[in-house]
Each structure stands twice: as C-alpha cells, then as structure tokens.
Amino acid sequence: MQVSSYLYPMPNLLISLVGDQTVPNVFLIRDPAFRRIDHYIFVTTQLMEERRRLAHIIAATGISEEQYHTITVEADQLADIRHQLSRLQLPLTGNHYYVNLTSGTKLMSIALYDFFTREGYQNCSSIFYVPIGKNAFLQVYPEGQRREEAISYRISLGEYLASYGIEALEQKGTQQLYLPPAYTASAFPHFLKAMDTGKAFANRMKGLRDRYRHTSQKAELQIRVEPEMQSFLYRSVSRFPEKGLGKAAVAYLIGGWLEEWLYMQVKEGLGCRTPPSGSG
C-alpha cells in the first residue's frame, strides 16, 4: 500500500529498509523491545518488490494490511529517497519514530539517518542497527542513548523460512524423524561417497525411488532390496531389515536422510534445542 501523507498522528512508528536480507527486519518487528509499535513504514525499491522481499517479511510477521505503508525509492539516488520521505509529511509532534537502518542499500541507510536526525525530527527519533553475526541490536541515535541490547525474541523455523519466501508444504515434527539425528549425521558421508562412485549407485537409487512411487499408495509397503543395494546398506548405513524395506525406510533412503540432515543443520544454526531421538 502506497502512502503520500499522514493526516493523523500515530504514537510509535517503526521505519524499516527492505533488502535481500529480511531476517533483521523480522527480529526487530517481533522483539519485545518494539512491542509498542502502532504502525510500520517500509522503504523499498522496485527490485525488492519484484523479488517480493516485503511480502516475505509480512508473511513471516503477520502484520495486517492496515498496519503498514510502503514507499518505493530509487536505491542509489539520495535526492529521490529524501523526496519520498518528505512526501510522507510525518508530524513533528505526537509521534516517535523508531528507525531500522539494517538492510537496503548504504545510500538508503544514509538518507534515513540524515532525515530523522535533522532539526524537527531529532528529538522524536531513535535509530537502530542489527549487526551481521550478532544476536543483538545497536541503538546508534541519539548519541547519548547509544547501547547494545540482546535480541530476546527467538525466531521459529517457520518464520525464518517464510521471511525468505519458503513455504513449508508439509511440516514434520522432531518426533517424526525416521532415525536419530546423530545416526543420520554419521550416515551422511556414506551417502555422499556412494553417490560419487558413478552412475551405478544413482541408477539403483532411482530404481528404488520408482518402485516406491508406484506402490506408495499401499498402506503396507515392502520393497525387496537388490544385492548391490543390500551390500551398501549393511556395510555402510546398516540398521535396515535384511528381507525388505518398509515405507518409512524407503522414504528415508531415497531422500529423507538428506531432509533430516538439513533439518538439523538449520535447527542447530538457529540455536534451537536438539530434538529427541527418532523412532528408528
């Protein structure tokens, strides 16, 4: 939604730059330190609109259409950015402006800092920045209030993926992992090594995948293991029945192992608690 002016005061407004990195925006929007925000203004560009970065932020945070406005600027044109900010006609009294300089281009950050520290806005603005690699935000203005404060909000995996435009079509809980994370981590290099041996292993895995797809609608599924695949399973991966593979085992072998390994990498990377072992 585009806006040219505000005709009424809103006590607390958060102004954010929209760029390729969307998570810093999500953190500040969701952090308890900014829970009293009444309205949001997003400063974006045509390129970021084409990449749907703002749409991803909105999806991750659940901000309603009535809660925010956007302005689209020329990313590297200081004069245009200043002009678009001036068109907002933000009141000099009655509001407080919380400005997030993270994301966007350097010139967009400079323009926002310059605009909200000029006479008139300098007494009703607070400016923040989220450094890369730090779980904290910095207040950089007013200078007398400079501080670093830890971000207390813990983003969920769903929010993280949504902020980058990734939609989970099916969610698997940690209790539904086929095998314990430690086992999958130990089996991971064996799969990689086998795939590097040439087309033979890839073809056998494709055959297993095709048989699974043809019979996956059956409630009970058992697929006979070819001797070559059986040799790989019991020499490198193990923990599978000798006579045949059930539905969950086949799903794990044809790609589930990679999904479960990536799941744990993302979860640990976000600092989440290690889940309980699977049922395998």
N, C-alpha and C positions, 0 to 999 in steps of 0.2 A: 504494500500500500504506500503510495507516494503522498507526501505532505509538503505544503508550501509555507504554512504558518500555523502557530498555536494561538488559539483565541482564548484559552483559559489556562490558568496555572496548574501544574501537577507537582506536588511537593518534591518527589525524588525521581529523577530520570537517569537511566544508565545509557550512555552513548558508546557504542562499540563499533570497531572496524571489522569488516568482513574480508577474510583472505582464505587462502588454501588451508591453513591450519585452523580448524574450527573448535578443537577441544578447549583452548584457553578461554574462548567465549562461554562455552558451556560451564566451565569451572566457576567463573565469576558470577554468571547468572544464577547458578544453583547454590553457591556458597552462602551459609547463614549470614555472613557479614553484609550481604547485599539483599537480605530478605525483605527489606522495606521499600524496594523499588516499586514505583507506581506505574511507570511506563518505560518503554525501551525505544531507542532510536538506533538503527543500524545504518552505517555509512558503507555503501557497497559500490561495486563497479559493474559495468556491462559484462565483463569477462566472468566475474564471480557469479553473476546472475545466470549466465549460460551454463556455468558449472554447478549451479543450484546449491552453492555453499550456504546461503542464508536459509534456504528451505531445509537443509540438513540440520542447521542449528535449531530452527523452530521445531522440527520433528523430535530432536533429542531433548529439548527443554519443555515442550508442551505449552509454550506461550501462545495465547489466543490471538486471533487477528486484531481484536480490539486493543490489545496491549502494546502494539508496536507500530512504528512507522519506519519507512526506509527513505534514504536519499541516495541517488546514484551519481557518482562523481567521475571525473577523468582522473585516473590513478596518479598520473605524474604531472598534473597541472595544478600548481599551488593556487593560482588565481581562481580556477574553477571550483576547487574544493572550498576556498574561502567564500566564494559567491553562493554556493549551495548551502553552506552552513548559515550564512546571513539570511537567506530566504526563509529559514525556519522561524525567524523573528522570536527567538526564545526570550521569555521575560527576564529582566534583570533582577526582579524581586519575586519572592514567593516560591521559587524553585531552588533545588540544589542539584547540580549536575555531577554525576559520577562518570568519569571518562576512562575507558579502557583502551590504551594505546597499542595493545597486542594485536597482531595480525595486520592485514592491509599492507600497503607499501610504506617505505620510510617517509615519503613526502606526505602521505595521508596522516601519519603519526605527527609529523612536524606541524602540519596545518591544524590538527585538532589541539595540540599543545598550545600553539600560538593563539588560537581563537579563544580558548577557555581560560587563558591567563591574561588576556587583555583587560583593560580597565572596564569595569562593569560586571564582568564575569569572574574576575579573580577572587572575589570574596564569597562566591557561591559555587565554587567548583573544587572537586577533588579528583586527582588524576592518578591512574594506576597502570601497572605493567606486570605481566606474568612472564618471568624469565624462562627460557628454554632449559629443561632439565631440572627445574626446581619445583618442588611441591609447595609453592608459596607465591604470594603476590606482593609487589612493592608499591607503596604509595610514594609517588615522586613529587607531588604538589598538593598543598602548599609546602614549601621547603621546611617550615617549622614543624610540620607533621610527618616528615619523612619516616618511614618504618617498613619493616618486612614482617609479614604475618603468614603463618602456615595456612594453607587451604585445608579446611576441615572437612569439606564435602568429599565423599568418595564416589566417584562416578561408577555406574554399573556397566557391565559388559554391553548390555543392550543400548545404553545411552552412548557409549563410546562408538559402537558400530554405526548407530543412527546418525551421529554427528559427521560421519564420513560417507553417508548415503548408502550404507549397507543394511539391508533389511533381512532379518532372520525369518526365513520361511517356516522353519521348524526349530523349536528350542529343545535342546537335550539337557536335562539336569545332570548334575555331577553324580547322582546315584545311578544314572543310566549308562555310565561308561562301561564298555564291554569288559575291559581289563584295567587293572590298577594303573595309574599314571606312571609309576616307576617301571612297570613292566613294558609299557608302550615306549618309554624313553630308551630302554635297553634294546628293544627290538628295532627301533628306528634305523640305526646304522646297517642292520642286516638287510632291511628292505632296500635301502639306498645302494648297497653293494650289489645286491641281486639285480637291480634294475640297470646297473652299469655293465653287466656281463654280456649284454647284447639283446637281440630280438627274441630269443628263445623264451626267456622268463616273461617278457612283456606279452608274448603270444599266449603263453599258458595262463597268465593272469587275465587276459582278455577272454579266453575261453571260459574261465571260471565266472567272469562277470556276465557273459552272455547266458550261461546256464542259469545263473541266479535270476536274471531278468525274466527269463522265460517261465520260471517256476515260482517267482516271488509272491504271487497271489495265493499260493497254497499256505494254509495255516501251519502245516508241518512240512519242513523242507530239510532234505538231507542230500548232499551232493557228494558223489564219490570223488576221492582225491586221486589224481593221476600219480603214477610212481615218481615222476620228476618233481612234481609239486610236493609230494609227500616227503621226499628227501630234504627239500628246503625247509619245510615246516618243522620237522622233527630234529633237524640238525641245527638250525639257526633260530627259529622262533619258538618251537615247541608249544606245549600247553594246548594242543588240539587233539581231538579224538582220532584214533587210527582208522576206523572204518569209514567215516564220512563226516561231513561238515554240516552243522545246522545253520539255520537262517542267520542268527546273530554272528556266528563265526565267519560265515562267508562275507557278510556285510563289513565286518572288521577287516578282512584280508583284502578286499577289492577297493579299499579307500578309507574305511572307518579309522584305521590306525593313524592315517595322516590327519584326519579331522580331530581325533582325540589328542594327538600330539600338539597340533596348532592351538587347540582349545586351551591346553595347559600353558603353552608359551604366552598366549595373550593374557590369561588369568594371572600368571605369575608376574608378567610385565606390568600389570596394573596394580600389583601389590595385594592381590586378593588372597584369601586364606586357601591353602591347599585342600582340595576336596577329599572325602573319604574314598577308600579303595572301591573299585568296581566289583561286579559280582562274578567276574570270570575267574 
